[in-house]
């Protein structure tokens, strides 16, 4: 066992604090990673505040992890000491069910093992995430990070990147397709960059025009304010695909009416409230309403390679460990453009 420094939530209502945690010994198929950078995801905040259900405290979160391999087990073949690697939202799955065998570990029928708050099959402990100095992960859930990507910015690709890449790829974003991105935040700005690189005609639908300059700079072809009723009148029956990145309740009927025949609105934002849908809106134009959750390991590696090919990294702000709590408050105020990344050397 190895003791490492970390930041943990002691309860749902208290600020995160410095702690030490134990990392398991490196097993035959394990990779030990010295963490260099860890991204802050809104999911981290929902989790530690108990908004997605009860958890056990203290809890270290963080599922956007980049670092260097410092040790490998005897049976490891995919990674070696010194490699630049990443870990995303999951660290294991059953590997036997239909979905796992097809490369969709994120949809493991027995439930994948999350990078934090999961039960580690290696030792039965609760998994602790990336707000820490080091982590030990099964080699099959460790990703190769292309050297051409800016290592200080790449961490959010392991969640925000794959969360938007997967639905864009699955629903065929590309030349000749009109894609709308709802929300211009951590997920939304990545959706814009990736959809643009795929060759789609990209529109941002944001509450106001305050980020219009950013949206156009990052690859959007059009930018509309959803607080303007004319937006929904002018864009009716227009889009092939709408990716909703907003984790708050919206008038889904209004957005569904923006879809042309056989168009799909896919949710990647996860509001805690139910989203009411009027079925007749789906009947019109044979529209679909769908959801999507991260990506499998193979697809996540594909996303990293795609981003390297196209020079895509998130827009980030680098912070130190003692700034995590203030960063959380800024995330809740939408006061970040567009992702926070923690310098893991400051956990020391």
C-alpha positions as CSV (number, residue, x, y, z in Angstrom):
1,X,0.0,0.0,0.0
2,X,1.1,3.5,-0.7
3,X,0.1,6.7,1.1
4,X,-0.5,9.8,-1.1
5,X,-1.8,13.3,-0.6
6,X,-5.2,14.2,-1.9
7,X,-8.1,16.6,-1.4
8,X,-11.4,15.1,-0.2
9,X,-14.9,16.1,0.7
10,X,-15.5,15.3,4.4
11,X,-19.3,15.7,4.0
12,X,-21.9,17.0,1.7
13,X,-21.8,20.5,3.2
14,X,-18.2,21.1,4.1
15,X,-15.3,22.4,1.9
16,X,-12.8,19.9,0.5
17,X,-9.8,19.5,2.7
18,X,-6.3,18.0,2.4
19,X,-6.1,14.3,3.4
20,X,-4.0,11.3,2.8
21,X,-5.3,8.1,1.2
22,X,-4.1,4.7,0.5
23,X,-3.4,3.4,-3.0
24,X,-3.3,-0.4,-3.5
25,X,-0.1,-2.2,-4.4
26,X,0.5,-2.7,-8.1
27,X,-1.0,-6.0,-9.2
28,X,0.0,-8.1,-12.2
29,X,-2.3,-6.1,-14.6
30,X,-2.1,-2.7,-12.9
31,X,-0.5,0.6,-13.9
32,X,0.6,3.1,-11.3
33,X,0.3,6.7,-12.5
34,X,1.9,9.8,-11.0
35,X,-0.8,12.4,-11.6
36,X,0.3,15.6,-13.2
37,X,-3.1,17.3,-13.8
38,X,-6.7,16.6,-12.8
39,X,-9.7,18.4,-14.3
40,X,-12.7,19.7,-12.4
41,X,-16.1,18.5,-13.7
42,X,-19.5,19.7,-12.6
43,X,-20.2,16.0,-11.8
44,X,-17.6,16.2,-9.1
45,X,-19.6,19.0,-7.4
46,X,-22.9,17.1,-7.8
47,X,-21.3,14.0,-6.3
48,X,-19.7,15.5,-3.2
49,X,-22.8,17.5,-2.4
50,X,-24.9,14.4,-2.4
51,X,-27.1,15.7,-5.3
52,X,-26.9,12.5,-7.2
53,X,-27.5,10.3,-4.2
54,X,-25.8,9.4,-0.9
55,X,-22.1,8.6,-0.9
56,X,-19.5,7.6,1.7
57,X,-17.2,10.3,3.1
58,X,-14.5,11.2,3.0
59,X,-14.5,11.1,-0.8
60,X,-11.8,12.1,-3.3
61,X,-13.3,13.0,-6.7
62,X,-11.8,13.7,-10.1
63,X,-12.3,11.6,-13.2
64,X,-10.2,13.7,-15.7
65,X,-6.7,12.4,-15.0
66,X,-3.4,12.8,-16.9
67,X,0.0,11.7,-15.7
68,X,3.1,9.5,-16.2
69,X,3.4,5.8,-15.6
70,X,5.7,5.1,-12.7
71,X,5.3,1.3,-12.3
72,X,3.5,-1.6,-14.1
73,X,2.6,-5.1,-13.1
74,X,4.3,-8.1,-14.5
75,X,1.6,-8.9,-17.0
76,X,1.1,-5.4,-18.3
77,X,1.6,-5.2,-22.1
78,X,-0.2,-1.9,-23.1
79,X,1.8,0.6,-21.1
80,X,5.4,1.1,-19.8
81,X,7.1,3.3,-17.3
82,X,7.5,6.8,-18.6
83,X,4.4,6.8,-20.8
84,X,2.0,9.7,-20.8
85,X,-1.4,8.3,-20.0
86,X,-4.9,9.3,-18.9
87,X,-7.8,7.9,-16.9
88,X,-11.4,8.9,-17.4
89,X,-14.7,8.3,-15.7
90,X,-14.4,4.5,-15.2
91,X,-11.7,2.1,-14.0
92,X,-13.3,-1.3,-14.6
93,X,-16.3,-3.2,-15.8
94,X,-17.5,-6.8,-15.9
95,X,-15.9,-7.3,-19.4
96,X,-18.3,-10.2,-19.9
97,X,-21.7,-8.7,-20.8
98,X,-22.9,-8.0,-24.3
99,X,-22.1,-4.3,-24.0
100,X,-18.6,-4.8,-22.6
101,X,-17.7,-7.3,-25.3
102,X,-18.9,-4.8,-27.9
103,X,-16.6,-2.1,-26.5
104,X,-19.3,-0.2,-24.7
105,X,-17.9,-0.5,-21.2
106,X,-19.7,2.7,-20.2
107,X,-23.0,0.7,-20.6
108,X,-21.8,-2.4,-18.7
109,X,-25.0,-4.3,-17.8
110,X,-23.6,-5.0,-14.4
111,X,-22.5,-1.4,-13.9
112,X,-19.1,-0.1,-14.6
113,X,-16.7,0.8,-11.8
114,X,-16.6,4.6,-11.6
115,X,-13.2,6.3,-10.9
116,X,-14.6,7.6,-7.7
117,X,-17.5,6.3,-5.4
118,X,-17.3,2.9,-7.0
119,X,-16.3,-0.4,-5.5
120,X,-12.9,-1.5,-6.6
121,X,-13.0,-5.2,-7.5
122,X,-9.3,-5.5,-6.7
123,X,-9.7,-5.0,-2.9
124,X,-13.4,-4.1,-2.3
125,X,-12.6,-0.5,-1.2
126,X,-14.4,2.6,-2.4
127,X,-12.6,4.1,-5.4
128,X,-11.0,7.5,-4.8
129,X,-10.4,9.8,-7.8
130,X,-7.9,12.1,-9.3
131,X,-7.6,15.0,-6.8
132,X,-4.5,13.2,-5.6
133,X,-0.8,12.6,-6.3
134,X,-1.1,9.1,-7.7
135,X,-3.5,6.4,-8.7
136,X,-3.4,2.6,-9.6
137,X,-5.6,1.4,-12.4
138,X,-6.1,-1.8,-14.4
139,X,-4.2,-1.4,-17.7
140,X,-7.3,-1.9,-19.8
141,X,-8.8,1.3,-18.5
142,X,-5.6,3.4,-19.0
143,X,-5.5,5.5,-22.1
144,X,-2.5,6.6,-24.2
145,X,-2.2,10.4,-24.4
146,X,-0.7,11.7,-27.7
147,X,2.5,13.6,-27.0
148,X,1.3,16.4,-29.4
149,X,-1.5,17.5,-27.0
150,X,-0.7,20.1,-24.4
151,X,-0.4,18.0,-21.2
152,X,-1.6,20.9,-19.0
153,X,-4.9,21.2,-20.9
154,X,-5.7,17.6,-22.0
155,X,-7.3,16.3,-18.8
156,X,-10.9,17.5,-19.5
157,X,-10.9,15.5,-22.7
158,X,-11.3,12.4,-20.6
159,X,-14.8,13.5,-19.6
160,X,-15.9,16.6,-21.5
161,X,-14.2,15.5,-24.7
162,X,-15.5,12.0,-24.8
163,X,-19.0,13.0,-23.5
164,X,-19.5,15.2,-26.6
165,X,-17.4,13.2,-29.1
166,X,-19.4,10.0,-28.6
167,X,-22.9,11.3,-29.6
168,X,-21.5,13.5,-32.4
169,X,-19.8,10.4,-33.8
170,X,-22.7,8.0,-33.2
171,X,-25.3,10.3,-34.8
172,X,-23.1,11.1,-37.8
173,X,-22.0,14.7,-37.3
174,X,-20.1,15.7,-40.4
175,X,-20.3,17.4,-43.8
176,X,-23.9,18.3,-44.8
177,X,-25.2,17.9,-41.2
178,X,-26.6,20.8,-39.2
179,X,-25.6,20.4,-35.6
180,X,-26.8,22.5,-32.7
181,X,-25.0,22.7,-29.3
182,X,-27.2,23.8,-26.4
183,X,-25.1,25.6,-23.8
184,X,-21.6,27.1,-24.1
185,X,-19.9,25.8,-21.1
186,X,-17.3,23.1,-20.3
187,X,-19.1,20.4,-22.4
188,X,-20.6,22.8,-24.9
189,X,-17.3,24.4,-26.0
190,X,-15.8,21.0,-26.6
191,X,-18.9,20.0,-28.7
192,X,-18.4,23.1,-30.8
193,X,-14.7,22.3,-31.4
194,X,-15.3,18.6,-32.2
195,X,-18.3,19.1,-34.4
196,X,-16.5,21.8,-36.4
197,X,-13.5,19.4,-36.8
198,X,-15.9,16.7,-38.1
199,X,-17.1,19.1,-40.8
200,X,-20.6,19.8,-39.6
201,X,-22.4,23.1,-39.8
202,X,-22.4,24.2,-36.1
203,X,-24.8,26.4,-34.3
204,X,-24.6,27.4,-30.6
205,X,-27.9,27.9,-28.8
206,X,-27.0,29.8,-25.6
207,X,-29.2,31.7,-23.2
208,X,-27.6,35.0,-24.2
209,X,-25.0,36.2,-26.7
210,X,-22.4,36.9,-24.0
211,X,-20.1,34.1,-25.3
212,X,-20.8,34.6,-29.0
213,X,-17.3,35.8,-29.8
214,X,-15.9,32.7,-28.1
215,X,-18.3,30.4,-29.9
216,X,-17.5,31.7,-33.3
217,X,-13.7,31.7,-32.6
218,X,-13.9,28.0,-31.5
219,X,-15.7,26.9,-34.6
220,X,-19.4,27.7,-34.5
221,X,-20.9,28.9,-37.8
222,X,-23.9,30.5,-36.1
223,X,-24.8,31.7,-32.6
224,X,-28.3,32.4,-31.3
225,X,-29.7,33.5,-27.9
226,X,-32.5,31.2,-26.5
227,X,-33.9,34.1,-24.5
228,X,-35.0,35.6,-27.8
229,X,-38.4,33.9,-28.8
230,X,-37.6,34.6,-32.5
231,X,-34.7,32.0,-32.2
232,X,-37.2,29.2,-31.9
233,X,-39.4,30.6,-34.7
234,X,-36.5,31.1,-37.1
235,X,-34.9,27.7,-36.6
236,X,-37.9,25.4,-36.6
237,X,-37.4,22.1,-38.4
238,X,-33.8,23.0,-39.1
239,X,-31.3,20.7,-37.3
240,X,-30.3,17.1,-37.9
241,X,-28.8,16.8,-34.4
242,X,-29.0,18.8,-31.2
243,X,-26.6,18.0,-28.4
244,X,-27.9,19.4,-25.1
245,X,-25.1,20.0,-22.6
246,X,-27.1,21.9,-20.0
247,X,-27.7,20.2,-16.6
248,X,-30.8,22.2,-15.9
249,X,-34.4,21.8,-16.9
250,X,-35.3,23.3,-20.3
251,X,-38.5,23.5,-22.4
252,X,-37.7,20.3,-24.3
253,X,-40.7,20.8,-26.6
254,X,-39.3,24.0,-27.9
255,X,-35.9,22.3,-28.7
256,X,-37.5,19.2,-30.2
257,X,-39.4,21.4,-32.7
258,X,-36.1,22.6,-34.0
259,X,-35.4,19.1,-35.4
260,X,-36.0,18.3,-39.1
261,X,-37.3,15.0,-40.2
262,X,-35.5,12.1,-38.5
263,X,-33.5,14.5,-36.4
264,X,-32.3,13.6,-32.9
265,X,-32.0,15.6,-29.7
266,X,-29.5,13.9,-27.4
267,X,-29.0,14.9,-23.8
268,X,-25.5,14.7,-22.3
269,X,-26.3,17.2,-19.5
270,X,-27.9,15.5,-16.5
271,X,-30.4,17.7,-14.6
272,X,-31.7,16.1,-11.4
273,X,-35.3,17.0,-12.3
274,X,-37.4,15.0,-14.7
275,X,-37.7,16.4,-18.3
276,X,-41.3,16.2,-19.5
277,X,-41.8,15.2,-23.1
278,X,-44.9,15.6,-25.2
279,X,-44.9,12.5,-27.4
280,X,-46.8,14.2,-30.2
281,X,-43.8,16.4,-30.7
282,X,-41.8,13.3,-31.5
283,X,-44.5,12.0,-33.9
284,X,-44.1,15.2,-36.0
285,X,-41.0,14.8,-38.3
286,X,-40.3,11.3,-36.8
287,X,-38.0,13.0,-34.2
288,X,-36.0,11.2,-31.6
289,X,-35.0,12.1,-28.0
290,X,-32.0,10.3,-26.7
291,X,-29.3,10.2,-24.1
292,X,-25.5,9.4,-24.2
293,X,-23.0,8.7,-21.5
294,X,-19.2,9.1,-22.1
295,X,-17.7,6.5,-24.3
296,X,-16.0,3.1,-24.2
297,X,-12.3,2.7,-23.8
298,X,-11.7,2.2,-27.5
299,X,-13.8,5.2,-28.5
300,X,-12.1,7.3,-25.9
301,X,-8.7,6.5,-27.3
302,X,-10.2,7.3,-30.8
303,X,-11.3,10.7,-29.4
304,X,-7.8,11.5,-28.0
305,X,-6.2,10.6,-31.4
306,X,-8.8,12.7,-33.2
307,X,-8.1,15.6,-31.0
308,X,-4.4,15.2,-31.6
309,X,-4.9,15.1,-35.3
310,X,-7.0,18.3,-35.3
311,X,-5.1,20.1,-32.6
312,X,-8.1,20.2,-30.2
313,X,-7.7,20.8,-26.5
314,X,-10.1,22.4,-24.0
315,X,-10.0,26.0,-23.0
316,X,-8.7,25.8,-19.4
317,X,-7.6,27.7,-16.3
318,X,-4.9,26.2,-14.3
319,X,-5.3,26.3,-10.5
320,X,-3.6,25.0,-7.4
321,X,-5.1,22.5,-4.9
322,X,-5.9,25.3,-2.4
323,X,-8.1,26.9,-5.0
324,X,-10.4,23.9,-5.5
325,X,-13.2,25.2,-3.2
326,X,-13.3,28.7,-4.8
327,X,-13.2,27.0,-8.2
328,X,-16.3,25.0,-7.3
329,X,-18.1,28.2,-6.4
330,X,-17.0,29.7,-9.7
331,X,-18.3,26.7,-11.6
332,X,-21.7,27.1,-10.0
333,X,-21.7,30.8,-11.1
334,X,-20.6,29.8,-14.6
335,X,-17.5,31.9,-14.0
336,X,-15.0,29.8,-15.9
337,X,-14.0,29.7,-19.6
338,X,-14.2,26.8,-19.8
339,X,-12.7,24.1,-17.5
340,X,-10.5,24.2,-14.4
341,X,-7.5,22.0,-14.3
342,X,-5.6,21.3,-11.0
343,X,-1.8,21.2,-11.0
344,X,-1.4,18.0,-9.1
345,X,2.1,18.9,-7.9
346,X,0.4,21.2,-5.5
347,X,-1.1,18.3,-3.6
348,X,2.3,17.8,-2.1
